[in-house]
């Protein structure tokens, strides 16, 4: 049995809007991720995926909850805790250009963490930076160039090299391929999978491309308006989704077979996502759910384990889907 690397308990992140209103970007999220696994986080734009990632790595200070890494609770308030966050967790950002300092060379960007901690001599840092660039598919001559001289895919490789420089246990990948061309996306995904196998990395992979999430993820968490709707293994979520939102979300994935695709029925979600400042009192999805009843409007559903390892927050889960064996 794999060791639990990260345990998150009742994590919340609120932002003050005006004097009397709070925007609950992340609302009472709990999960565990084991060493060497990949947790895929999916949901519509604005559901809180990126805020969750930034809160986990302490870019945003949590409003409530607990983050436990390798059995140690980290709150990020002390300098020592912040250093542990940086040493054990790194992040790959969505925009590979905005996340790189345009005034620093690639070699300086990759070795910045070592320089800040006064690790190694300047010559050693240069040699190690070149080695990391070679690992991610670049070469020695790239070390003296500036970020604007590279393509989007190359910049993302630089971001990956920088994240690897501190030898992290966990990498939070915030939509790392969404800004890239389709052909480059596949290259970056394959690179990340190879690095995971070679270095035993653990990923939290945030994305809206459901096919890519299925390709890389061990477990999947579905978010809606800052809350966790469903959690389970990749196979369980894709084949046996029981939350109405998850069921609709994954029905939109196209199947590369014209005959199968022709027979499939798309589950449509009507209406728009409610304002995160004024969410429904009960289930957050009740305003768009075809199965909603009176209790859904007044009482927040509790997360329950419908089958071992498969959790759902819904008053009326689609349990008949658990018998389904069709492959999307």
LOMITOR-330307 format. One line per 5 residues: number of its first residue (from 1); their letters; for each residue x, z, y of C-alpha. Coordinates in nm, 4 decimals. Example, Ala and Ser with C-alpha at 12.3 -4.5 7.8 and 13.67 -1.06 7.14 Angstrom:
// LOMITOR-330307
1 = as = 1.2300:0.7800:-0.4500; 1.3670:0.7140:-0.1060
//
This chain:
// LOMITOR-330307
1 = xxxxx = 0.0000:0.0000:0.0000; 0.1387:-0.1033:0.3382; 0.2228:0.1607:0.5954; -0.0041:0.1892:0.8997; 0.2033:0.0828:1.2002
6 = xxxxx = -0.0534:0.1311:1.4779; -0.3678:0.3402:1.4927; -0.5987:0.3136:1.7937; -0.8735:0.5726:1.8398; -1.1633:0.5441:2.0880
11 = xxxxx = -0.9588:0.3430:2.3385; -1.1287:0.2660:2.6718; -1.0178:0.1069:2.9961; -1.2363:0.1223:3.3077; -1.1799:-0.0378:3.6461
16 = xxxxx = -1.3316:0.1127:3.9602; -1.5620:-0.1321:4.1403; -1.6587:-0.0039:4.4821; -1.7307:0.3671:4.5184; -1.9757:0.4426:4.2418
21 = xxxxx = -1.9414:0.1699:3.9791; -1.7084:0.1307:3.6828; -1.6381:-0.1872:3.4917; -1.5825:-0.0989:3.1265; -1.3411:-0.3724:3.0245
26 = xxxxx = -1.2535:-0.1988:2.6961; -1.5164:0.0372:2.5573; -1.4421:0.2803:2.2706; -1.2270:0.0542:2.0491; -1.0811:0.1897:1.7222
31 = xxxxx = -0.8757:0.0139:1.4555; -0.5673:0.0338:1.2358; -0.3056:-0.2327:1.1703; -0.0533:-0.2164:0.8882; 0.3091:-0.3211:0.9033
36 = xxxxx = 0.3587:-0.6955:0.8558; -0.0086:-0.7833:0.9127; -0.1763:-0.9872:1.1859; -0.4891:-0.8672:1.3634; -0.6825:-1.1506:1.5250
41 = xxxxx = -0.8937:-1.0553:1.8285; -1.1660:-1.3058:1.9198; -1.4648:-1.3318:2.1525; -1.5989:-1.5185:2.4532; -1.4064:-1.5376:2.7802
46 = xxxxx = -1.4495:-1.2107:2.9675; -1.5059:-0.9988:2.6568; -1.1981:-0.7815:2.7203; -0.9448:-0.9313:2.4762; -0.6593:-0.9603:2.7258
51 = xxxxx = -0.7355:-0.6215:2.8820; -0.7185:-0.4671:2.5347; -0.3751:-0.6190:2.4764; -0.2444:-0.5087:2.8161; -0.3802:-0.1569:2.7620
56 = xxxxx = -0.2180:-0.1307:2.4190; 0.1222:-0.2159:2.5640; 0.0638:0.0128:2.8677; 0.0555:-0.2526:3.1380; -0.2794:-0.0873:3.2095
61 = xxxxx = -0.3047:0.2878:3.1635; -0.5880:0.3782:2.9237; -0.8903:0.5566:3.0712; -0.9551:0.7343:2.7419; -0.8496:0.7248:2.3790
66 = xxxxx = -0.5272:0.7468:2.1828; -0.2596:0.4977:2.0775; -0.0519:0.6044:1.7786; 0.2549:0.4016:1.6814; 0.4477:0.4865:1.3643
71 = xxxxx = 0.2702:0.8214:1.3520; 0.3638:0.9133:1.7097; 0.1054:0.9371:1.9886; 0.2164:0.7506:2.3017; 0.0433:0.8015:2.6364
76 = xxxxx = 0.2841:0.5991:2.8507; 0.2940:0.8606:3.1265; 0.6503:0.9808:3.0766; 0.9546:0.7582:3.1211; 1.0543:0.8269:2.7614
81 = xxxxx = 0.7139:0.7095:2.6348; 0.7290:0.3942:2.8458; 1.0705:0.3170:2.6974; 0.9290:0.3624:2.3466; 0.6462:0.1219:2.4315
86 = xxxxx = 0.9005:-0.1386:2.5430; 1.1318:-0.0851:2.2441; 0.8598:-0.0979:1.9796; 0.6093:-0.3392:2.1361; 0.6555:-0.6649:2.3236
91 = xxxxx = 0.4074:-0.9194:2.4592; 0.3881:-1.2980:2.4629; 0.1799:-1.4024:2.7629; -0.0784:-1.6773:2.7922; 0.0876:-1.8675:3.0773
96 = xxxxx = 0.4475:-1.9393:2.9762; 0.5462:-2.0436:3.3289; 0.3954:-1.7546:3.5272; 0.5525:-1.5010:3.2890; 0.9098:-1.6248:3.3524
101 = xxxxx = 1.1084:-1.5390:3.6660; 1.1775:-1.8745:3.8386; 1.4948:-1.7378:4.0040; 1.6633:-1.6357:3.6794; 1.8309:-1.8594:3.4257
106 = xxxxx = 1.6956:-1.8615:3.0709; 1.9976:-1.6661:2.9513; 1.9329:-1.3958:3.2126; 1.5616:-1.3828:3.1229; 1.6276:-1.3374:2.7511
111 = xxxxx = 1.8973:-1.0723:2.8072; 1.7179:-0.8859:3.0875; 1.6131:-0.5965:2.8627; 1.9699:-0.5421:2.7450; 2.1044:-0.5551:3.1008
116 = xxxxx = 1.8456:-0.3013:3.2206; 1.9459:-0.0610:2.9414; 2.3176:-0.1388:2.9920; 2.3467:-0.2542:2.6326; 2.6483:-0.4675:2.5332
121 = xxxxx = 2.8992:-0.6342:2.7613; 2.8044:-0.9403:2.9685; 2.9830:-1.1666:2.7200; 2.8023:-1.0067:2.4247; 2.4661:-1.0399:2.5990
126 = xxxxx = 2.5320:-1.4084:2.6610; 2.6228:-1.4681:2.2950; 2.3171:-1.2792:2.1680; 2.0858:-1.4666:2.4073; 2.2167:-1.8003:2.2785
131 = xxxxx = 2.1600:-1.6870:1.9203; 1.7989:-1.5930:2.0014; 1.7404:-1.9282:2.1704; 1.8658:-2.1031:1.8579; 1.6274:-1.8963:1.6446
136 = xxxxx = 1.3284:-2.0218:1.8461; 1.4404:-2.3864:1.8378; 1.6415:-2.4183:2.1603; 2.0191:-2.4491:2.2025; 2.3160:-2.3194:2.3994
141 = xxxxx = 2.2882:-2.5619:2.6912; 1.9373:-2.4328:2.7701; 2.0731:-2.0872:2.8560; 2.1976:-2.1998:3.1995; 1.8795:-2.3791:3.3029
146 = xxxxx = 1.5838:-2.2464:3.5033; 1.2223:-2.2232:3.3762; 1.0947:-2.5178:3.5848; 1.3253:-2.7505:3.3922; 1.1360:-2.6981:3.0648
151 = xxxxx = 0.8104:-2.8208:2.9108; 0.5251:-2.5796:2.8355; 0.6181:-2.5520:2.4682; 0.9821:-2.4815:2.5509; 0.8822:-2.2136:2.8025
156 = xxxxx = 0.6711:-2.0420:2.5389; 0.9713:-2.0468:2.3038; 1.1720:-1.8768:2.5803; 0.8959:-1.6141:2.6098; 0.9126:-1.5546:2.2346
161 = xxxxx = 1.2933:-1.5214:2.2483; 1.2625:-1.2667:2.5298; 1.0074:-1.0675:2.3282; 1.2358:-1.0711:2.0233; 1.5354:-0.9432:2.2239
166 = xxxxx = 1.4330:-0.5789:2.1903; 1.3725:-0.6110:1.8119; 1.0093:-0.4946:1.8396; 0.7984:-0.3752:1.5497; 0.4769:-0.5130:1.7038
171 = xxxxx = 0.4143:-0.8216:1.9175; 0.0958:-0.8678:2.1192; 0.0265:-1.2390:2.1544; -0.2171:-1.3061:2.4384; -0.3477:-1.6579:2.3742
176 = xxxxx = 0.0109:-1.7846:2.3348; -0.0899:-2.1445:2.2557; -0.3977:-2.2031:2.4735; -0.1982:-2.3657:2.7568; -0.0122:-2.6038:2.5233
181 = xxxxx = -0.0827:-2.9500:2.3812; -0.2313:-2.9592:2.0312; 0.0877:-3.0926:1.8671; 0.2952:-2.8213:2.0370; 0.0429:-2.5545:1.9352
186 = xxxxx = 0.1135:-2.6225:1.5683; 0.4898:-2.5953:1.6250; 0.4575:-2.2593:1.8029; 0.2198:-2.1255:1.5359; 0.4567:-2.2256:1.2554
191 = xxxxx = 0.7481:-2.0676:1.4443; 0.5580:-1.7401:1.4809; 0.4685:-1.7340:1.1103; 0.8313:-1.8009:1.0118; 0.9547:-1.5217:1.2420
196 = xxxxx = 0.6965:-1.2833:1.0980; 0.8205:-1.3494:0.7448; 1.1888:-1.3278:0.8368; 1.1721:-1.0180:1.0586; 0.8689:-0.8360:0.9155
201 = xxxxx = 0.6865:-0.8498:1.2488; 0.3339:-0.7259:1.3054; 0.1106:-0.9288:1.5377; -0.1991:-0.8673:1.7434; -0.3101:-1.2263:1.8032
206 = xxxxx = -0.5594:-1.2712:2.0882; -0.7241:-1.6140:2.0981; -1.0403:-1.8124:2.1489; -0.9392:-2.0862:1.9037; -1.1158:-1.9594:1.5927
211 = xxxxx = -0.9426:-2.2038:1.3576; -0.5996:-2.0777:1.4672; -0.7108:-1.7168:1.4283; -0.8234:-1.7890:1.0742; -0.4898:-1.9579:1.0010
216 = xxxxx = -0.2686:-1.6659:1.1062; -0.4796:-1.3479:1.0751; -0.4943:-1.0851:0.8019; -0.7827:-0.9019:0.9714; -1.0167:-1.0060:1.2525
221 = xxxxx = -1.1875:-0.8024:1.5239; -1.4773:-0.9593:1.7146; -1.5318:-0.8313:2.0707; -1.8254:-0.8656:2.3085; -1.8400:-0.7119:2.6573
226 = xxxxx = -1.5513:-0.4797:2.5807; -1.6955:-0.3464:2.2539; -1.6053:-0.4055:1.8913; -1.8899:-0.5905:1.7181; -1.7354:-0.6525:1.3773
231 = xxxxx = -1.4081:-0.5883:1.1953; -1.2862:-0.6988:0.8543; -1.0474:-0.9164:0.6602; -1.0169:-1.2785:0.7654; -1.2006:-1.3990:0.4539
236 = xxxxx = -1.4822:-1.1473:0.4973; -1.5431:-1.2306:0.8623; -1.5333:-1.6068:0.8100; -1.7403:-1.6232:0.4935; -1.9620:-1.3144:0.5187
241 = xxxxx = -2.0181:-1.2318:0.8874; -2.3065:-0.9858:0.9225; -2.3284:-0.9342:1.2995; -2.5583:-1.1931:1.4665; -2.2971:-1.2573:1.7370
246 = xxxxx = -2.0169:-1.3170:1.4855; -2.2441:-1.5378:1.2766; -2.3205:-1.7562:1.5800; -1.9598:-1.7589:1.6983; -1.8152:-1.8846:1.3715
251 = xxxxx = -2.0937:-2.1337:1.3070; -1.9411:-2.3359:1.5928; -1.6195:-2.4051:1.3977; -1.6220:-2.7715:1.2926; -1.5594:-2.8606:0.9270
256 = xxxxx = -1.3239:-3.1569:0.8635; -1.5711:-3.3163:0.6239; -1.8442:-3.5422:0.7720; -2.0845:-3.4839:0.4842; -2.0562:-3.1033:0.5015
261 = xxxxx = -2.0636:-3.1008:0.8820; -2.3803:-3.3121:0.8845; -2.5660:-3.0572:0.6713; -2.4464:-2.7472:0.8577; -2.6753:-2.5742:1.1038
266 = xxxxx = -2.5261:-2.4484:1.4296; -2.6509:-2.1064:1.5413; -2.7068:-2.1254:1.9163; -2.6721:-1.8281:2.1532; -2.9191:-1.8527:2.4391
271 = xxxxx = -2.8620:-1.7110:2.7864; -2.5521:-1.5824:2.9620; -2.3395:-1.2770:2.9008; -2.4675:-0.9780:3.1048; -2.2585:-0.8420:3.3895
276 = xxxxx = -1.9897:-0.6031:3.2590; -2.0728:-0.3752:3.5528; -2.4372:-0.3427:3.4458; -2.4444:-0.3686:3.0667; -2.7618:-0.3096:2.8591
281 = xxxxx = -2.8330:0.0528:2.7717; -2.8545:-0.0132:2.3982; -2.6761:-0.2888:2.2104; -2.4768:-0.5026:2.4530; -2.5787:-0.8186:2.2673
286 = xxxxx = -2.9528:-0.7430:2.2621; -3.0343:-0.9712:2.5586; -2.9133:-1.2772:2.3641; -2.9919:-1.1784:2.0040; -3.2726:-1.3415:1.8015
291 = xxxxx = -3.2985:-1.0319:1.5811; -3.3261:-0.7718:1.8600; -3.6005:-0.5094:1.8381; -3.7040:-0.2175:2.0564; -3.4360:0.0186:1.9239
296 = xxxxx = -3.1694:-0.2372:2.0182; -3.2638:-0.2074:2.3852; -3.2535:0.1724:2.3955; -2.9916:0.2929:2.1471; -2.6276:0.1866:2.1109
301 = xxxxx = -2.5581:0.0954:1.7447; -2.2895:0.2911:1.5615; -2.0112:0.1162:1.3738; -2.0826:0.1314:1.0012; -1.8929:0.0159:0.6938
306 = xxxxx = -2.1198:-0.2409:0.5253; -1.8744:-0.3035:0.2403; -1.5267:-0.1545:0.1892; -1.3069:-0.2604:0.4811; -1.5857:-0.4502:0.6609
311 = xxxxx = -1.7303:-0.2758:0.9678; -2.0209:-0.3793:1.1885; -2.1926:-0.2316:1.4964; -2.5516:-0.3542:1.4604; -2.8922:-0.1962:1.3944
316 = xxxxx = -2.9994:-0.4963:1.1845; -2.6912:-0.6560:1.0247; -2.7422:-0.9792:0.8333; -2.6673:-0.8236:0.4952; -2.7952:-1.1311:0.3106
321 = xxxxx = -2.4783:-1.3090:0.4302; -2.2681:-1.0793:0.2109; -2.3932:-1.2762:-0.0895; -2.2849:-1.6058:0.0614; -1.9913:-1.7822:-0.0986
326 = xxx = -1.9828:-2.0955:0.1149; -1.6559:-2.1787:0.2858; -1.6655:-2.2725:0.6544
//
